[in-house]
Amino acid sequence: MSTVMQQAAATPVAILRLRGKTHSRAIRAHRLGARRQVSCAASPAEAIKDKRIPVTILTGFLGSGKTTLLNRILAGDHGKRIVVIENEFGEIDIDSELVAFKENGEEDIMLLNNGCLCCSVRGDLVDMLGRLVTEKKGQFDHILIETTGLANPAPIIQTFYLEPDLLDTLRLDGVVTLVDAKHAMMHLDEKKPEGVVNEALEQVAFADRLVLNKTDLVNQSELLSIENRVRTINNLASIQRAEKANVDLDFVLGVGGFDLDRVEDVIIGEKKEEEHGHSHSHSHSHGEAECVDPECNDPSHSHSHSHSHSHGEAAESEAECEVCGEHGHSHSHHVHDDTVTSVSLTMDGEVDLDLVNDWLGMLLNDRWQDLFRMKGVLAIEGCDDRYVFQGVHALFEGMPDKPWEDGVARSSKLVFIGKDLDRDELEAGFKACAVGASVGAASQ
Ligand SMILES: Nc1nc2c(ncn2[C@@H]2O[C@H](COP(=O)(O)OP(=O)(O)OP(=O)(O)O)[C@@H](O)[C@H]2O)c(=O)[nH]1
C-alpha cells in the first residue's frame, strides 16, 4: 500500500520512498529523521488494495454553502454510512464536554466546538478519529469533516499524514472546497498582514474538488471571472458549478485520494495552451476571449486590467499585448494577490529516483512553507509500475500505482500549487532528474 514520507515541519527533508511498506512502519522509520535511500519494490496488488476508510474534508469560506452541501449529503441517496465531524467554532459551549453525539438515521454527527480544527483542537480531532475507529468500527464507511469557514485546511490535511495509528485505518479521500461565487473574489483578494494566512486562498489552493456555489447570485461574466481566478490558484482541482450546493455526490465523496486523470488532464490542457502560444488568466474575464473591452463598465470587473500573460515560444513574434499595449512576450499586471498559483510539468522518458530525491529534498528544505501541494506521476528507471505521489508542504504520500502499459511511452508529470512558484526553476530542476542527467544538474 502507500508509503508515507514525512518530516517535522521545522526541518523538512524530502524523502521519496518507493517501498511497499505499511504506512505506520514507513512513518516510524522516517521519524528517525535519517535521509535514506529509496528503492522501487512493491507488488501491484499490495499497492492498489486500499481498504482504509475514506475521509473527506469539507471546507470553504464563511457562508459559502458547506452546511447546505452537508445537508444534501446527509439526505442523499449514496448508500454510504457517513460519520460527520463538524467544527462549529465557539458556537456551542458544552463546558468540559468536547464532543456531542447526535444520532441521525444512518449518520452520526459529532461536534468539535471549543476551538478551530486547524489550530487549537487538532489534537481533539485526532482523539475523536481514534475513538471512532476503535469504538465504532464496522458501523460506518465514510467520514466527513466540515471545517469552520476560517480554517486553514493544511494542518487538518496533515493530520492524515502525521498520525501513524490513524493512517492504518483512515485515508484522506479528498478536500472539497466550497467557493461563494458572489463573494469569493473579495476574500481571495484580501491583503493580509505579513505572515498571516489568507484562509480563503489556502482553501482553494488545497482543494481536490471545487464547488463554485451560489451561481444564481452572479451573472455569466462574473462567474467566468471567479472561475478563472480559482483556476489560476489551483489548476489541479476539478470544478463544478452549483446552486444551493447541488453537485453530484460522487463528485464530493468519490475523489479517490489521488486523482490521476485530473493530473493528466491539467498537463494536457496546459500543453495545448503552450502550443497555442498564448495563455491568459484574467480577473476581468470574458471566457476564452482576451480582455479587450475598454468600454466594459460592469462594476464586478477589475478595470485595472488585471491579468497575467504567459506567452509561449510561438508568441514571440506578437508585437504587443492587446490589453495594455506593452511590447515583449513576457509580462504581467496584477491587482490582486495572485502569488498562489499552479505549475504543471511533464517530461518524456524516465527519471532517476536518486536525482528526484535530491531535487525534492533541496526544494522542500528551502520552500516547504510555500509549496502547498504537489502531485505527480513518475516513470522511474527500472520500475515496472507508475509511481504516484502527493504532498502537502513537507509531507509526502506515494505508492506504486499500476504497471506501465505495453506500447505506452513513459513520461513523468508533476503539478505544484503554492506561493511564488518559479516555473523555470522548477522545470530546470525536474529536467535535471531525467535519466542520464548529471547529479550537478539536478541541484540547479
Ligand atoms: N442564493 C443562494 N444562497 C445559498 C446558496 N447556497 C447556500 N445558500 C445560503 O447561504 C447561506 C450560508 O450557507 P451555509 O450552507 O450555512 O454556509 P456555510 O459555509 O456552512 O456557512 P458558515 O457555517 O458560516 O461557514 C444560507 O442562508 C444558505 O441557504 C446558493 O447557491 N444560492
The ligand as an SDF file (V2000), in Angstrom:
LIG
                    3D

 32 34  0  0  0  0  0  0  0  0999 V2000
  -28.6900   32.3240   -3.1020 N   0  0  0  0  0  0  0  0  0  0  0  0
  -28.0590   31.2560   -2.6590 C   0  0  0  0  0  0  0  0  0  0  0  0
  -27.9390   31.0520   -1.3350 N   0  0  0  0  0  0  0  0  0  0  0  0
  -27.2840   29.9510   -0.9260 C   0  0  0  0  0  0  0  0  0  0  0  0
  -26.7370   29.0230   -1.8280 C   0  0  0  0  0  0  0  0  0  0  0  0
  -26.1400   28.0570   -1.1100 N   0  0  0  0  0  0  0  0  0  0  0  0
  -26.3260   28.3530    0.1870 C   0  0  0  0  0  0  0  0  0  0  0  0
  -27.0120   29.4960    0.3090 N   0  0  0  0  0  0  0  0  0  0  0  0
  -27.3920   30.1900    1.5390 C   0  0  0  0  0  0  0  0  0  0  0  0
  -26.2150   30.8220    2.0640 O   0  0  0  0  0  0  0  0  0  0  0  0
  -26.2600   30.8260    3.4810 C   0  0  0  0  0  0  0  0  0  0  0  0
  -24.9960   30.1840    4.0340 C   0  0  0  0  0  0  0  0  0  0  0  0
  -24.9980   28.8180    3.6730 O   0  0  0  0  0  0  0  0  0  0  0  0
  -24.3560   27.7120    4.6030 P   0  0  0  0  0  0  0  0  0  0  0  0
  -24.5640   26.4060    3.9470 O   0  0  0  0  0  0  0  0  0  0  0  0
  -24.8230   27.8590    6.0040 O   0  0  0  0  0  0  0  0  0  0  0  0
  -22.8490   28.1700    4.5290 O   0  0  0  0  0  0  0  0  0  0  0  0
  -21.6400   27.6770    5.4310 P   0  0  0  0  0  0  0  0  0  0  0  0
  -20.4410   27.6340    4.5390 O   0  0  0  0  0  0  0  0  0  0  0  0
  -21.9700   26.4300    6.1400 O   0  0  0  0  0  0  0  0  0  0  0  0
  -21.5440   28.8790    6.4460 O   0  0  0  0  0  0  0  0  0  0  0  0
  -20.6210   29.0060    7.7540 P   0  0  0  0  0  0  0  0  0  0  0  0
  -21.0040   27.8760    8.6560 O   0  0  0  0  0  0  0  0  0  0  0  0
  -20.9430   30.3440    8.2870 O   0  0  0  0  0  0  0  0  0  0  0  0
  -19.2160   28.9660    7.3030 O   0  0  0  0  0  0  0  0  0  0  0  0
  -27.5210   30.0770    3.8440 C   0  0  0  0  0  0  0  0  0  0  0  0
  -28.5250   31.0320    4.0760 O   0  0  0  0  0  0  0  0  0  0  0  0
  -27.8700   29.2730    2.6210 C   0  0  0  0  0  0  0  0  0  0  0  0
  -29.2350   28.9880    2.4830 O   0  0  0  0  0  0  0  0  0  0  0  0
  -26.8790   29.2720   -3.2330 C   0  0  0  0  0  0  0  0  0  0  0  0
  -26.3970   28.5370   -4.1110 O   0  0  0  0  0  0  0  0  0  0  0  0
  -27.5340   30.3980   -3.5810 N   0  0  0  0  0  0  0  0  0  0  0  0
  1  2  1  0
  2  3  2  0
  2 32  1  0
  3  4  1  0
  4  5  2  0
  4  8  1  0
  5  6  1  0
  5 30  1  0
  6  7  2  0
  7  8  1  0
  8  9  1  0
  9 10  1  0
  9 28  1  0
 10 11  1  0
 11 12  1  0
 11 26  1  0
 12 13  1  0
 13 14  1  0
 14 15  2  0
 14 16  1  0
 14 17  1  0
 17 18  1  0
 18 19  2  0
 18 20  1  0
 18 21  1  0
 21 22  1  0
 22 23  2  0
 22 24  1  0
 22 25  1  0
 26 27  1  0
 26 28  1  0
 28 29  1  0
 30 31  2  0
 30 32  1  0
M  END
$$$$
